[in-house]
Structure formats: C-alpha cells, structure tokens
Amino acid sequence: MTKPLAPRLHAKAWVEQHISRPIARVLLALHFSPTVITLLGLVVAGGAAALIGVDHLFLGGVVMLAGASLDLWDGALARLSGRVTKFGAFLDSITDRLSEAVVLLGLLVLYVRKDEDLGVYLVFVALVASLMVSYLRARAEGLGVSADIGILGRPERVVVLGAGLLVGYPLYALGLIAVVATLTVLQRVVHAAHALKDE
C-alpha cells in the first residue's frame, strides 16, 4: 500500500502538476532557459528589497511574491526540457537563500531608517532561523536522511512574509517567522538525531 504524502509534500505535488508544469510548458515554447529563470528570481527579489527599504510595503510584497513564483517554474522547466543538472540544483539552492536574505535586508534597512529596534532584532532572528532550517535539511540529506519536515519551510515563510507585507504589518510576519522557524529548526534537529542515532 502506498504511503500517503505529508500535507506539505502533497501541496507541493499539487502545485507542480497544476501550476508549475503548465507555465513551464509556455516558457519552454518561448525558449527560456531554466538558469535565466533562476537568476531572474534573484533580480526580482532585489527589486522587492529596494521597494521595501523605502517603505513601499504593498508593492514590495507583490514583487517579492512574483519573484518567489519564479522558483516554481525553473525546476519544472528544467525537467520538461531535459536540462536537469546538479549545477542547476546547486544554483537554485544558492539563489533561494540569497533571495530570502535580500528581502530581509530590505526590511532591515527599513527598520534602521525608522529606528525600530524590535524590527531589527526580529529580522536578525528570522534570517538566522530561516537559514538554519534550510541548512539542517541540506546537512541531513548529505548524511542520507530526508529532512523535508517541519511547520515552516521556505514556501510557508514566503507566504507569511508576503501576506505581512501586503497588509502592511511585516513586523507581525517577522515575529511569526522568527518563532515558528525556530520551532522548525528544533523539529529537524530532533528528527535527524533519531534517524542518525543508530548510524
């Protein structure tokens, strides 16, 4: 009997089938390269950060979500075009981390300009926790343990931060990310510890 997918993996599979793949077919027909889409996502994230840094939160949120959506398409495009490579996966992981950090940098600039200490602290904690969530998955998988578990992976963080920007309350979104991403770090540490204890 086939084991059912975890909720977040089920959602990922649904998005791949109904959103990513159809758009990737269009991009393939237009002769776009997966690498171009990957790098474009980073450029768009930089634009979002610039808007956020000057307090254009709603527009910054729209641009950030648009840039993040490109991450749904580059992998699907690579698979459709038969151009899946280890370097492509490596580059995609790098740009994902950089895109997230760049957007948080935009918020850091905003809170420094406004002299809001709480915002500065939350950006730092959210950034560290987010990077640790991704690092723990990569490190565990390097040791042969699947670690794509937890409450707040990158897609969920993007949605939370995007919603916070769109409604004009990024501070609350940062607080949620800081707390729940930290819990996700603990989840992945415990999961990896159990999986590796007999190794």
Secondary structure as GFF3:
##gff-version 3
##sequence-region A 1 199
A	DSSP	alpha_helix	7	15	.	.	.	ID=ss1
A	DSSP	pi_helix	16	20	.	.	.	ID=ss2
A	DSSP	alpha_helix	21	29	.	.	.	ID=ss3
A	DSSP	alpha_helix	34	53	.	.	.	ID=ss4
A	DSSP	alpha_helix	57	81	.	.	.	ID=ss5
A	DSSP	alpha_helix	86	113	.	.	.	ID=ss6
A	DSSP	alpha_helix	117	142	.	.	.	ID=ss7
A	DSSP	alpha_helix	154	166	.	.	.	ID=ss8
A	DSSP	alpha_helix	170	196	.	.	.	ID=ss9
###
